[in-house]
Amino acid sequence: MTISTSFIDLGTDLLPGLALGAEAPTKGLMQRPPRKPNERLLDRKLFLKAFLWLGPIEALSGFFGYFYVLKNGGWHWGDSLLPYDILYRQATTACLTGIVLSQITANSLVSRSFEESIFKLGFFTNRLLLGGILFGLALQLFIVYHPLGNKIFSTYPLEAKVWLFLFPFALLLLVSEETRKYLFKFSSQRRV
């Protein structure tokens, strides 16, 4: 799974990440005072958002995909699986797919702005991001379903129901981040 894990960031997430750099600037950003010289780029708010809010949802998606496939394949707690076992390969493929689905679909969309809702920004206003998401999904489909992708990344094809089981985690990430943005904006308005 080492190659597959690295591929999350180097392959499927690369173009959506680059496309976020082409995002239109936040309205009113230039009217704000500049950042303090000693203020870090990775501040507490961003750290909490990334590692204690969105990251755990992506991890949960991966874990659920992994154990869902194992349970449906007849595996029981304590049973050992070898790395070349088809059930193990399907489970690790489901884990990877869950993380990729959450990361390149929902996380890339909600990461367009720290404060503005994706509903206000619009889902289709950053065409480079949409292209990056489609490319990432196509790459993931190659990893999951093409024999060469299976060979390179030690993956195994998944049933469609596994994707359907994993997709709600992307929705959960989107809804939870939109809720955070709403609460952030609501509390900011109350302070003014």
N, C-alpha and C positions, 0 to 999 in steps of 0.2 A: 504494500500500500504506500510505500515511500514515494515512488514515482507519481502515483495518483494524487497523493496529498499535495505534492509540490505543484502538480498541474493545475490545481484549483486557482492558485495565484498567477502562475506563469502562462496559462493558456486561456482558460475560460473567463478569467476576471481581468485580463490585460486590457482588452479593447474597451469594455465598459469603464474601467478606471481612467484610461486616457480620455475617453469622451467626457468624463466629468470635468476635465480641465477646460473644455470648450463651453461649459455652462455659462449662460448669461449672468452677469454680476447681480448680486442681491440689490434690490432697489433701496436707495438711501444709504448704501454702504459708505460712499465717499463723504457723506455728511456726518458720519460718526467720528469721534475723536480717534486718533491713531492708537494702536496697541502700545502699552508701556514697554520700554526697552527690555525690562527683565521678565516680561510675560512670555511664557512658553507657548509654542504652537500646540503641543499636546497638553492642554490644560485639564483641569479636573472634570469639567463638563464633557469634554470630548472623550476623555478616558472612561468615564462612567457610561457614556452612551455606547461606545464601541465594545468595551469589555464586560460590562455588567448589565447591558440592556439588549443590544442587538446580537452580540457574539453568542451569548447563551441560547438564544432562539435558534441560531444556525446550528450550534452544537446539538441541541435537542432534536432538531430535524434529522441530523446524521445518526444519532443514537437510536431514535425511533425507527428509522429506515433499516438500520442494521438488525435490531432485535425483531422487528416485524417480519423480515425475510426469514430469519432463523426460526422463529416460532412457527410460521406458516410452512416451513420446510421440515418440520418434525423434530427440530432440535430441542433438547431439554437442558436446563441449567446444570452445569457440571460435565456435559458431554464435550469431548474435545474434537476439534476439527483441524484438519491439516490445511496448509496454505493452498494446495492445489485442489482441494475439495470444491466441487461446484457450488454447494450451499454456502461455504465460506466466501467464495469469490462473488456470489450474488449479494451476500450481506454487505461486503465491503463496497461493492458497486452501489448498493442502495444508500449506504452512508455517504459516499462521495456525491451521489446524485442529490441527496437531500440538502447537503451543504451548498452545492452549486446552485440549485434552484433558489434557495433563500438568498444567497449572496448576489447572484448576477441579475435576478429579476427584482425582488423587493428591495434589497439593500441598496442596489445601485440607483433605483428610482427615488427612494426616500433620502438618499445622501446628496441629492442635488442641492439641498439647502438645509442648514441647521435649524432654521426658524420657519421658513415658508412651507406650506402644505403642498404636496404633489398635486392636489386638486386645484390649487390656485396657480401653480406653475404650469400645469397641463402635462398630460402623459406623453404627448407627441411633439413637444416643442424642441426637444434636443434629439434631432434625427441621428446624430452620431451615436448617441447612447443607445437608441433603439437598434441601430445596426450592430453595435457591440454586443447587446443582449442576444440578438438573433444569432450572431456568430458564436457566442459562448454556448448557447443551447445546441447549435448544430455540432459544435465540437464535442459536447457532452453526449449527444446522440451517437456520434462516431465512436467515442470511448465505450459506450454501453452496447452498441449493436453491431458494429463492424468487426469482422474477424481480426483485422490488423489492430484495431483499437483494443480488442480483447487481449490479444497477444502481448502488445507493448505494455499495457497497464494492468494486466492480470485481472481483468474484469470479466463479467459474464452477463449476457442479456437478462433484462428484467421484464416481468409481466407488466402490462399497462396499469394494472391496479396498484402497483407499487408507486408509480408516478402520481396517481390520483391520491394515494395516501399521503405522499410527501408535499403536495402542492398547498394544502392548508397551512403548513408552517410558513410558507412565503407570505400567505395572506395574514397570518398572525403577526409576522414581523412588520408588514406594512401597516396594519391597524395599530399595533402598539407604538410604532414610531410616530404615526400621525396623531395619536392620542397624546404622546409626549409633547409634540410640537404645539398642539392645541392648549395643553396645560401650561406650557412655557409662555405662550403668547397671552393667555388669560392672566397668569400671575404677573407678567410684565405690565399689562394694562392696568392692573389693580394698584401697582406700585407708583404709577404716574399720577 
